[in-house]
Amino acid sequence: MTAVRKAVSALLWYARELTGEAEYDRYCARHRRHHPHAPLPTRREYQRMRTLWRETESPGRCC
């Protein structure tokens, strides 16, 4: 039974990493550590910030 649990846990971890869910959780943990009194952005606000950053700060692309 523990092998099944480990396999499911690994699959869930992989899916969260693949979809970006874990990225928001890491951001929230870091934000709480460095800015404890500032409000956390919602997941939607965070996605908007990331998209804007990716579109404006990507110097490595050719076009």
PQR file with spaces between the fields and no chain letter, atoms N, CA, C, O and H, PARSE charges and radii, in Angstrom:
ATOM       1  N    MET     1       0.813   -1.192    0.000 -0.4000 1.5000
ATOM       2  CA   MET     1       0.000    0.000    0.000 -0.0000 2.0000
ATOM       3  C    MET     1       0.862    1.264    0.000  0.5500 1.7000
ATOM       4  O    MET     1       0.487    2.263   -0.614 -0.5500 1.4000
ATOM       5  N    THR     2       1.992    1.235    0.667 -0.4000 1.5000
ATOM       6  CA   THR     2       2.844    2.422    0.705 -0.0000 2.0000
ATOM       7  C    THR     2       3.456    2.709   -0.660  0.5500 1.7000
ATOM       8  O    THR     2       3.718    3.867   -0.988 -0.5500 1.4000
ATOM       9  H    THR     2       2.297    0.424    1.166  0.4000 1.0000
ATOM      10  N    ALA     3       3.685    1.684   -1.448 -0.4000 1.5000
ATOM      11  CA   ALA     3       4.222    1.899   -2.793 -0.0000 2.0000
ATOM      12  C    ALA     3       3.197    2.624   -3.656  0.5500 1.7000
ATOM      13  O    ALA     3       3.557    3.474   -4.472 -0.5500 1.4000
ATOM      14  H    ALA     3       3.472    0.744   -1.182  0.4000 1.0000
ATOM      15  N    VAL     4       1.938    2.296   -3.482 -0.4000 1.5000
ATOM      16  CA   VAL     4       0.877    2.962   -4.230 -0.0000 2.0000
ATOM      17  C    VAL     4       0.784    4.424   -3.807  0.5500 1.7000
ATOM      18  O    VAL     4       0.645    5.310   -4.650 -0.5500 1.4000
ATOM      19  H    VAL     4       1.646    1.606   -2.820  0.4000 1.0000
ATOM      20  N    ARG     5       0.859    4.670   -2.518 -0.4000 1.5000
ATOM      21  CA   ARG     5       0.815    6.043   -2.010 -0.0000 2.0000
ATOM      22  C    ARG     5       1.993    6.865   -2.520  0.5500 1.7000
ATOM      23  O    ARG     5       1.829    8.027   -2.889 -0.5500 1.4000
ATOM      24  H    ARG     5       0.971    3.950   -1.833  0.4000 1.0000
ATOM      25  N    LYS     6       3.165    6.269   -2.540 -0.4000 1.5000
ATOM      26  CA   LYS     6       4.344    6.968   -3.050 -0.0000 2.0000
ATOM      27  C    LYS     6       4.188    7.288   -4.530  0.5500 1.7000
ATOM      28  O    LYS     6       4.555    8.375   -4.978 -0.5500 1.4000
ATOM      29  H    LYS     6       3.298    5.325   -2.240  0.4000 1.0000
ATOM      30  N    ALA     7       3.646    6.345   -5.282 -0.4000 1.5000
ATOM      31  CA   ALA     7       3.452    6.558   -6.717 -0.0000 2.0000
ATOM      32  C    ALA     7       2.431    7.663   -6.965  0.5500 1.7000
ATOM      33  O    ALA     7       2.639    8.513   -7.830 -0.5500 1.4000
ATOM      34  H    ALA     7       3.349    5.462   -4.918  0.4000 1.0000
ATOM      35  N    VAL     8       1.337    7.659   -6.218 -0.4000 1.5000
ATOM      36  CA   VAL     8       0.316    8.695   -6.371 -0.0000 2.0000
ATOM      37  C    VAL     8       0.874   10.039   -5.952  0.5500 1.7000
ATOM      38  O    VAL     8       0.626   11.051   -6.607 -0.5500 1.4000
ATOM      39  H    VAL     8       1.169    6.968   -5.515  0.4000 1.0000
ATOM      40  N    SER     9       1.622   10.054   -4.870 -0.4000 1.5000
ATOM      41  CA   SER     9       2.237   11.302   -4.403 -0.0000 2.0000
ATOM      42  C    SER     9       3.203   11.859   -5.446  0.5500 1.7000
ATOM      43  O    SER     9       3.209   13.063   -5.704 -0.5500 1.4000
ATOM      44  H    SER     9       1.824    9.232   -4.338  0.4000 1.0000
ATOM      45  N    ALA    10       4.004   11.007   -6.036 -0.4000 1.5000
ATOM      46  CA   ALA    10       4.943   11.454   -7.064 -0.0000 2.0000
ATOM      47  C    ALA    10       4.202   11.954   -8.297  0.5500 1.7000
ATOM      48  O    ALA    10       4.609   12.943   -8.907 -0.5500 1.4000
ATOM      49  H    ALA    10       3.998   10.029   -5.827  0.4000 1.0000
ATOM      50  N    LEU    11       3.139   11.289   -8.661 -0.4000 1.5000
ATOM      51  CA   LEU    11       2.340   11.714   -9.814 -0.0000 2.0000
ATOM      52  C    LEU    11       1.691   13.076   -9.558  0.5500 1.7000
ATOM      53  O    LEU    11       1.681   13.932  -10.443 -0.5500 1.4000
ATOM      54  H    LEU    11       2.809   10.486   -8.165  0.4000 1.0000
ATOM      55  N    LEU    12       1.157   13.277   -8.368 -0.4000 1.5000
ATOM      56  CA   LEU    12       0.556   14.572   -8.018 -0.0000 2.0000
ATOM      57  C    LEU    12       1.604   15.672   -7.996  0.5500 1.7000
ATOM      58  O    LEU    12       1.345   16.780   -8.465 -0.5500 1.4000
ATOM      59  H    LEU    12       1.166   12.582   -7.650  0.4000 1.0000
ATOM      60  N    TRP    13       2.788   15.382   -7.456 -0.4000 1.5000
ATOM      61  CA   TRP    13       3.866   16.372   -7.436 -0.0000 2.0000
ATOM      62  C    TRP    13       4.229   16.766   -8.864  0.5500 1.7000
ATOM      63  O    TRP    13       4.384   17.949   -9.165 -0.5500 1.4000
ATOM      64  H    TRP    13       2.998   14.482   -7.074  0.4000 1.0000
ATOM      65  N    TYR    14       4.361   15.784   -9.732 -0.4000 1.5000
ATOM      66  CA   TYR    14       4.727   16.042  -11.123 -0.0000 2.0000
ATOM      67  C    TYR    14       3.662   16.888  -11.821  0.5500 1.7000
ATOM      68  O    TYR    14       3.983   17.825  -12.551 -0.5500 1.4000
ATOM      69  H    TYR    14       4.235   14.823   -9.487  0.4000 1.0000
ATOM      70  N    ALA    15       2.394   16.551  -11.589 -0.4000 1.5000
ATOM      71  CA   ALA    15       1.306   17.292  -12.216 -0.0000 2.0000
ATOM      72  C    ALA    15       1.287   18.745  -11.728  0.5500 1.7000
ATOM      73  O    ALA    15       1.059   19.656  -12.523 -0.5500 1.4000
ATOM      74  H    ALA    15       2.133   15.790  -10.995  0.4000 1.0000
ATOM      75  N    ARG    16       1.522   18.969  -10.440 -0.4000 1.5000
ATOM      76  CA   ARG    16       1.553   20.332   -9.904 -0.0000 2.0000
ATOM      77  C    ARG    16       2.712   21.124  -10.483  0.5500 1.7000
ATOM      78  O    ARG    16       2.556   22.305  -10.790 -0.5500 1.4000
ATOM      79  H    ARG    16       1.707   18.228   -9.794  0.4000 1.0000
ATOM      80  N    GLU    17       3.860   20.502  -10.636 -0.4000 1.5000
ATOM      81  CA   GLU    17       5.008   21.182  -11.229 -0.0000 2.0000
ATOM      82  C    GLU    17       4.758   21.486  -12.704  0.5500 1.7000
ATOM      83  O    GLU    17       5.112   22.559  -13.193 -0.5500 1.4000
ATOM      84  H    GLU    17       3.987   19.542  -10.386  0.4000 1.0000
ATOM      85  N    LEU    18       4.158   20.554  -13.394 -0.4000 1.5000
ATOM      86  CA   LEU    18       3.901   20.700  -14.822 -0.0000 2.0000
ATOM      87  C    LEU    18       2.892   21.815  -15.105  0.5500 1.7000
ATOM      88  O    LEU    18       3.045   22.561  -16.072 -0.5500 1.4000
ATOM      89  H    LEU    18       3.870   19.682  -12.997  0.4000 1.0000
ATOM      90  N    THR    19       1.871   21.926  -14.272 -0.4000 1.5000
ATOM      91  CA   THR    19       0.827   22.918  -14.501 -0.0000 2.0000
ATOM      92  C    THR    19       1.139   24.278  -13.902  0.5500 1.7000
ATOM      93  O    THR    19       0.450   25.250  -14.211 -0.5500 1.4000
ATOM      94  H    THR    19       1.747   21.320  -13.486  0.4000 1.0000
ATOM      95  N    GLY    20       2.158   24.380  -13.052 -0.4000 1.5000
ATOM      96  CA   GLY    20       2.510   25.665  -12.457 -0.0000 2.0000
ATOM      97  C    GLY    20       1.847   25.937  -11.124  0.5500 1.7000
ATOM      98  O    GLY    20       2.029   27.014  -10.557 -0.5500 1.4000
ATOM      99  H    GLY    20       2.718   23.590  -12.801  0.4000 1.0000
ATOM     100  N    GLU    21       1.083   24.990  -10.610 -0.4000 1.5000
ATOM     101  CA   GLU    21       0.429   25.178   -9.320 -0.0000 2.0000
ATOM     102  C    GLU    21       1.455   25.369   -8.203  0.5500 1.7000
ATOM     103  O    GLU    21       1.255   26.202   -7.319 -0.5500 1.4000
ATOM     104  H    GLU    21       0.935   24.115  -11.070  0.4000 1.0000
ATOM     105  N    ALA    22       2.527   24.623   -8.234 -0.4000 1.5000
ATOM     106  CA   ALA    22       3.533   24.705   -7.189 -0.0000 2.0000
ATOM     107  C    ALA    22       4.284   26.040   -7.239  0.5500 1.7000
ATOM     108  O    ALA    22       4.774   26.513   -6.213 -0.5500 1.4000
ATOM     109  H    ALA    22       2.689   23.947   -8.953  0.4000 1.0000
ATOM     110  N    GLU    23       4.374   26.637   -8.404 -0.4000 1.5000
ATOM     111  CA   GLU    23       5.063   27.916   -8.554 -0.0000 2.0000
ATOM     112  C    GLU    23       4.375   29.000   -7.730  0.5500 1.7000
ATOM     113  O    GLU    23       5.042   29.795   -7.069 -0.5500 1.4000
ATOM     114  H    GLU    23       3.976   26.253   -9.237  0.4000 1.0000
ATOM     115  N    TYR    24       3.055   29.035   -7.766 -0.4000 1.5000
ATOM     116  CA   TYR    24       2.306   30.021   -6.986 -0.0000 2.0000
ATOM     117  C    TYR    24       2.495   29.770   -5.491  0.5500 1.7000
ATOM     118  O    TYR    24       2.636   30.720   -4.720 -0.5500 1.4000
ATOM     119  H    TYR    24       2.512   28.389   -8.303  0.4000 1.0000
ATOM     120  N    ASP    25       2.499   28.511   -5.076 -0.4000 1.5000
ATOM     121  CA   ASP    25       2.709   28.189   -3.659 -0.0000 2.0000
ATOM     122  C    ASP    25       4.088   28.635   -3.196  0.5500 1.7000
ATOM     123  O    ASP    25       4.225   29.174   -2.098 -0.5500 1.4000
ATOM     124  H    ASP    25       2.385   27.740   -5.702  0.4000 1.0000
ATOM     125  N    ARG    26       5.114   28.416   -4.020 -0.4000 1.5000
ATOM     126  CA   ARG    26       6.461   28.873   -3.667 -0.0000 2.0000
ATOM     127  C    ARG    26       6.519   30.397   -3.583  0.5500 1.7000
ATOM     128  O    ARG    26       7.174   30.953   -2.702 -0.5500 1.4000
ATOM     129  H    ARG    26       5.002   27.978   -4.912  0.4000 1.0000
ATOM     130  N    TYR    27       5.824   31.072   -4.512 -0.4000 1.5000
ATOM     131  CA   TYR    27       5.778   32.527   -4.490 -0.0000 2.0000
ATOM     132  C    TYR    27       5.129   33.020   -3.196  0.5500 1.7000
ATOM     133  O    TYR    27       5.628   33.950   -2.561 -0.5500 1.4000
ATOM     134  H    TYR    27       5.292   30.620   -5.229  0.4000 1.0000
ATOM     135  N    CYS    28       4.023   32.398   -2.812 -0.4000 1.5000
ATOM     136  CA   CYS    28       3.331   32.809   -1.583 -0.0000 2.0000
ATOM     137  C    CYS    28       4.221   32.621   -0.354  0.5500 1.7000
ATOM     138  O    CYS    28       4.263   33.487    0.520 -0.5500 1.4000
ATOM     139  H    CYS    28       3.617   31.643   -3.327  0.4000 1.0000
ATOM     140  N    ALA    29       4.923   31.508   -0.287 -0.4000 1.5000
ATOM     141  CA   ALA    29       5.814   31.261    0.849 -0.0000 2.0000
ATOM     142  C    ALA    29       6.928   32.303    0.896  0.5500 1.7000
ATOM     143  O    ALA    29       7.244   32.824    1.966 -0.5500 1.4000
ATOM     144  H    ALA    29       4.889   30.804   -0.997  0.4000 1.0000
ATOM     145  N    ARG    30       7.517   32.606   -0.242 -0.4000 1.5000
ATOM     146  CA   ARG    30       8.582   33.602   -0.282 -0.0000 2.0000
ATOM     147  C    ARG    30       8.044   34.992    0.052  0.5500 1.7000
ATOM     148  O    ARG    30       8.694   35.757    0.765 -0.5500 1.4000
ATOM     149  H    ARG    30       7.260   32.183   -1.111  0.4000 1.0000
ATOM     150  N    HIS    31       6.874   35.315   -0.457 -0.4000 1.5000
ATOM     151  CA   HIS    31       6.260   36.624   -0.202 -0.0000 2.0000
ATOM     152  C    HIS    31       5.978   36.788    1.292  0.5500 1.7000
ATOM     153  O    HIS    31       6.232   37.852    1.856 -0.5500 1.4000
ATOM     154  H    HIS    31       6.346   34.694   -1.036  0.4000 1.0000
ATOM     155  N    ARG    32       5.458   35.747    1.932 -0.4000 1.5000
ATOM     156  CA   ARG    32       5.195   35.816    3.376 -0.0000 2.0000
ATOM     157  C    ARG    32       6.480   35.987    4.174  0.5500 1.7000
ATOM     158  O    ARG    32       6.499   36.685    5.188 -0.5500 1.4000
ATOM     159  H    ARG    32       5.251   34.882    1.473  0.4000 1.0000
ATOM     160  N    ARG    33       7.559   35.347    3.713 -0.4000 1.5000
ATOM     161  CA   ARG    33       8.835   35.433    4.411 -0.0000 2.0000
ATOM     162  C    ARG    33       9.447   36.821    4.302  0.5500 1.7000
ATOM     163  O    ARG    33       9.942   37.358    5.293 -0.5500 1.4000
ATOM     164  H    ARG    33       7.544   34.780    2.889  0.4000 1.0000
ATOM     165  N    HIS    34       9.420   37.408    3.112 -0.4000 1.5000
ATOM     166  CA   HIS    34      10.100   38.679    2.874 -0.0000 2.0000
ATOM     167  C    HIS    34       9.220   39.905    3.082  0.5500 1.7000
ATOM     168  O    HIS    34       9.730   40.991    3.355 -0.5500 1.4000
ATOM     169  H    HIS    34       9.018   36.972    2.307  0.4000 1.0000
ATOM     170  N    HIS    35       7.912   39.745    2.956 -0.4000 1.5000
ATOM     171  CA   HIS    35       6.978   40.870    3.105 -0.0000 2.0000
ATOM     172  C    HIS    35       5.801   40.425    3.975  0.5500 1.7000
ATOM     173  O    HIS    35       4.685   40.290    3.475 -0.5500 1.4000
ATOM     174  H    HIS    35       7.497   38.863    2.734  0.4000 1.0000
ATOM     175  N    PRO    36       6.035   40.197    5.264 -0.5600 1.5000
ATOM     176  CA   PRO    36       4.977   39.607    6.100  0.2800 2.0000
ATOM     177  C    PRO    36       3.728   40.471    6.251  0.5500 1.7000
ATOM     178  O    PRO    36       2.649   39.940    6.514 -0.5500 1.4000
ATOM     179  N    HIS    37       3.849   41.777    6.092 -0.4000 1.5000
ATOM     180  CA   HIS    37       2.686   42.641    6.302 -0.0000 2.0000
ATOM     181  C    HIS    37       1.985   43.031    5.008  0.5500 1.7000
ATOM     182  O    HIS    37       0.911   43.632    5.047 -0.5500 1.4000
ATOM     183  H    HIS    37       4.726   42.208    5.879  0.4000 1.0000
ATOM     184  N    ALA    38       2.565   42.704    3.879 -0.4000 1.5000
ATOM     185  CA   ALA    38       1.953   43.041    2.592 -0.0000 2.0000
ATOM     186  C    ALA    38       0.911   41.984    2.227  0.5500 1.7000
ATOM     187  O    ALA    38       1.103   40.801    2.512 -0.5500 1.4000
ATOM     188  H    ALA    38       3.437   42.215    3.847  0.4000 1.0000
ATOM     189  N    PRO    39      -0.185   42.400    1.603 -0.5600 1.5000
ATOM     190  CA   PRO    39      -1.198   41.413    1.209  0.2800 2.0000
ATOM     191  C    PRO    39      -0.700   40.536    0.057  0.5500 1.7000
ATOM     192  O    PRO    39       0.049   40.985   -0.811 -0.5500 1.4000
ATOM     193  N    LEU    40      -1.130   39.297    0.076 -0.4000 1.5000
ATOM     194  CA   LEU    40      -0.772   38.362   -0.994 -0.0000 2.0000
ATOM     195  C    LEU    40      -1.666   38.608   -2.201  0.5500 1.7000
ATOM     196  O    LEU    40      -2.866   38.833   -2.041 -0.5500 1.4000
ATOM     197  H    LEU    40      -1.738   38.933    0.781  0.4000 1.0000
ATOM     198  N    PRO    41      -1.107   38.569   -3.396 -0.5600 1.5000
ATOM     199  CA   PRO    41      -1.969   38.653   -4.575  0.2800 2.0000
ATOM     200  C    PRO    41      -2.738   37.343   -4.744  0.5500 1.7000
ATOM     201  O    PRO    41      -2.269   36.278   -4.343 -0.5500 1.4000
ATOM     202  N    THR    42      -3.894   37.437   -5.328 -0.4000 1.5000
ATOM     203  CA   THR    42      -4.652   36.223   -5.617 -0.0000 2.0000
ATOM     204  C    THR    42      -3.941   35.448   -6.721  0.5500 1.7000
ATOM     205  O    THR    42      -3.023   35.958   -7.363 -0.5500 1.4000
ATOM     206  H    THR    42      -4.275   38.302   -5.654  0.4000 1.0000
ATOM     207  N    ARG    43      -4.373   34.229   -6.927 -0.4000 1.5000
ATOM     208  CA   ARG    43      -3.763   33.410   -7.979 -0.0000 2.0000
ATOM     209  C    ARG    43      -3.923   34.088   -9.338  0.5500 1.7000
ATOM     210  O    ARG    43      -3.002   34.067  -10.154 -0.5500 1.4000
ATOM     211  H    ARG    43      -5.119   33.815   -6.405  0.4000 1.0000
ATOM     212  N    ARG    44      -5.080   34.685   -9.582 -0.4000 1.5000
ATOM     213  CA   ARG    44      -5.322   35.366  -10.856 -0.0000 2.0000
ATOM     214  C    ARG    44      -4.412   36.583  -10.999  0.5500 1.7000
ATOM     215  O    ARG    44      -3.853   36.811  -12.072 -0.5500 1.4000
ATOM     216  H    ARG    44      -5.828   34.703   -8.919  0.4000 1.0000
ATOM     217  N    GLU    45      -4.257   37.367   -9.935 -0.4000 1.5000
ATOM     218  CA   GLU    45      -3.359   38.530   -9.980 -0.0000 2.0000
ATOM     219  C    GLU    45      -1.916   38.090  -10.211  0.5500 1.7000
ATOM     220  O    GLU    45      -1.172   38.719  -10.964 -0.5500 1.4000
ATOM     221  H    GLU    45      -4.711   37.182   -9.063  0.4000 1.0000
ATOM     222  N    TYR    46      -1.537   37.002   -9.553 -0.4000 1.5000
ATOM     223  CA   TYR    46      -0.187   36.479   -9.732 -0.0000 2.0000
ATOM     224  C    TYR    46       0.041   36.048  -11.182  0.5500 1.7000
ATOM     225  O    TYR    46       1.085   36.351  -11.759 -0.5500 1.4000
ATOM     226  H    TYR    46      -2.141   36.491   -8.942  0.4000 1.0000
ATOM     227  N    GLN    47      -0.919   35.349  -11.771 -0.4000 1.5000
ATOM     228  CA   GLN    47      -0.779   34.926  -13.162 -0.0000 2.0000
ATOM     229  C    GLN    47      -0.675   36.127  -14.095  0.5500 1.7000
ATOM     230  O    GLN    47       0.092   36.109  -15.057 -0.5500 1.4000
ATOM     231  H    GLN    47      -1.768   35.103  -11.302  0.4000 1.0000
ATOM     232  N    ARG    48      -1.443   37.163  -13.809 -0.4000 1.5000
ATOM     233  CA   ARG    48      -1.381   38.375  -14.618 -0.0000 2.0000
ATOM     234  C    ARG    48       0.000   39.022  -14.517  0.5500 1.7000
ATOM     235  O    ARG    48       0.566   39.447  -15.524 -0.5500 1.4000
ATOM     236  H    ARG    48      -2.067   37.178  -13.028  0.4000 1.0000
ATOM     237  N    MET    49       0.539   39.096  -13.296 -0.4000 1.5000
ATOM     238  CA   MET    49       1.879   39.672  -13.097 -0.0000 2.0000
ATOM     239  C    MET    49       2.937   38.865  -13.844  0.5500 1.7000
ATOM     240  O    MET    49       3.807   39.438  -14.500 -0.5500 1.4000
ATOM     241  H    MET    49       0.080   38.751  -12.478  0.4000 1.0000
ATOM     242  N    ARG    50       2.865   37.530  -13.748 -0.4000 1.5000
ATOM     243  CA   ARG    50       3.841   36.666  -14.415 -0.0000 2.0000
ATOM     244  C    ARG    50       3.768   36.799  -15.932  0.5500 1.7000
ATOM     245  O    ARG    50       4.796   36.851  -16.608 -0.5500 1.4000
ATOM     246  H    ARG    50       2.158   37.064  -13.216  0.4000 1.0000
ATOM     247  N    THR    51       2.548   36.853  -16.462 -0.4000 1.5000
ATOM     248  CA   THR    51       2.381   36.988  -17.909 -0.0000 2.0000
ATOM     249  C    THR    51       2.950   38.310  -18.388  0.5500 1.7000
ATOM     250  O    THR    51       3.660   38.358  -19.393 -0.5500 1.4000
ATOM     251  H    THR    51       1.713   36.810  -15.913  0.4000 1.0000
ATOM     252  N    LEU    52       2.644   39.374  -17.677 -0.4000 1.5000
ATOM     253  CA   LEU    52       3.167   40.688  -18.042 -0.0000 2.0000
ATOM     254  C    LEU    52       4.688   40.692  -17.987  0.5500 1.7000
ATOM     255  O    LEU    52       5.338   41.230  -18.883 -0.5500 1.4000
ATOM     256  H    LEU    52       2.068   39.334  -16.861  0.4000 1.0000
ATOM     257  N    TRP    53       5.261   40.098  -16.943 -0.4000 1.5000
ATOM     258  CA   TRP    53       6.720   40.054  -16.819 -0.0000 2.0000
ATOM     259  C    TRP    53       7.333   39.260  -17.964  0.5500 1.7000
ATOM     260  O    TRP    53       8.335   39.679  -18.543 -0.5500 1.4000
ATOM     261  H    TRP    53       4.733   39.661  -16.215  0.4000 1.0000
ATOM     262  N    ARG    54       6.740   38.119  -18.293 -0.4000 1.5000
ATOM     263  CA   ARG    54       7.276   37.284  -19.374 -0.0000 2.0000
ATOM     264  C    ARG    54       7.203   37.985  -20.722  0.5500 1.7000
ATOM     265  O    ARG    54       8.095   37.827  -21.555 -0.5500 1.4000
ATOM     266  H    ARG    54       5.927   37.779  -17.823  0.4000 1.0000
ATOM     267  N    GLU    55       6.158   38.750  -20.938 -0.4000 1.5000
ATOM     268  CA   GLU    55       6.008   39.440  -22.221 -0.0000 2.0000
ATOM     269  C    GLU    55       6.952   40.630  -22.354  0.5500 1.7000
ATOM     270  O    GLU    55       7.390   40.946  -23.460 -0.5500 1.4000
ATOM     271  H    GLU    55       5.433   38.878  -20.261  0.4000 1.0000
ATOM     272  N    THR    56       7.269   41.290  -21.251 -0.4000 1.5000
ATOM     273  CA   THR    56       8.098   42.493  -21.329 -0.0000 2.0000
ATOM     274  C    THR    56       9.565   42.235  -21.054  0.5500 1.7000
ATOM     275  O    THR    56      10.405   43.009  -21.511 -0.5500 1.4000
ATOM     276  H    THR    56       6.913   41.033  -20.352  0.4000 1.0000
ATOM     277  N    GLU    57       9.908   41.196  -20.336 -0.4000 1.5000
ATOM     278  CA   GLU    57      11.284   40.963  -19.918 -0.0000 2.0000
ATOM     279  C    GLU    57      11.892   39.717  -20.531  0.5500 1.7000
ATOM     280  O    GLU    57      12.611   38.993  -19.842 -0.5500 1.4000
ATOM     281  H    GLU    57       9.225   40.567  -19.964  0.4000 1.0000
ATOM     282  N    SER    58      11.634   39.442  -21.784 -0.4000 1.5000
ATOM     283  CA   SER    58      12.201   38.258  -22.436 -0.0000 2.0000
ATOM     284  C    SER    58      13.218   38.676  -23.496  0.5500 1.7000
ATOM     285  O    SER    58      12.892   38.680  -24.684 -0.5500 1.4000
ATOM     286  H    SER    58      11.050   40.030  -22.343  0.4000 1.0000
ATOM     287  N    PRO    59      14.437   39.027  -23.098 -0.5600 1.5000
ATOM     288  CA   PRO    59      15.416   39.507  -24.079  0.2800 2.0000
ATOM     289  C    PRO    59      16.033   38.402  -24.931  0.5500 1.7000
ATOM     290  O    PRO    59      16.663   38.701  -25.946 -0.5500 1.4000
ATOM     291  N    GLY    60      15.875   37.149  -24.554 -0.4000 1.5000
ATOM     292  CA   GLY    60      16.546   36.067  -25.257 -0.0000 2.0000
ATOM     293  C    GLY    60      15.841   35.584  -26.513  0.5500 1.7000
ATOM     294  O    GLY    60      16.327   34.661  -27.168 -0.5500 1.4000
ATOM     295  H    GLY    60      15.363   36.907  -23.730  0.4000 1.0000
ATOM     296  N    ARG    61      14.730   36.170  -26.860 -0.4000 1.5000
ATOM     297  CA   ARG    61      13.984   35.690  -28.016 -0.0000 2.0000
ATOM     298  C    ARG    61      14.395   36.465  -29.263  0.5500 1.7000
ATOM     299  O    ARG    61      14.751   37.641  -29.187 -0.5500 1.4000
ATOM     300  H    ARG    61      14.335   36.920  -26.328  0.4000 1.0000
ATOM     301  N    CYS    62      14.344   35.806  -30.392 -0.4000 1.5000
ATOM     302  CA   CYS    62      14.754   36.446  -31.635 -0.0000 2.0000
ATOM     303  C    CYS    62      13.642   37.288  -32.269  0.5500 1.7000
ATOM     304  O    CYS    62      13.923   38.218  -33.025 -0.5500 1.4000
ATOM     305  H    CYS    62      14.055   34.851  -30.454  0.4000 1.0000
ATOM     306  N    CYS    63      12.381   36.965  -31.961 -0.4000 1.5000
ATOM     307  CA   CYS    63      11.277   37.720  -32.581 -0.0000 2.0000
ATOM     308  C    CYS    63      10.097   37.855  -31.649  0.5500 1.7000
ATOM     309  O    CYS    63       9.089   38.460  -32.014 -0.5500 1.4000
ATOM     310  H    CYS    63      12.153   36.209  -31.347  0.4000 1.0000
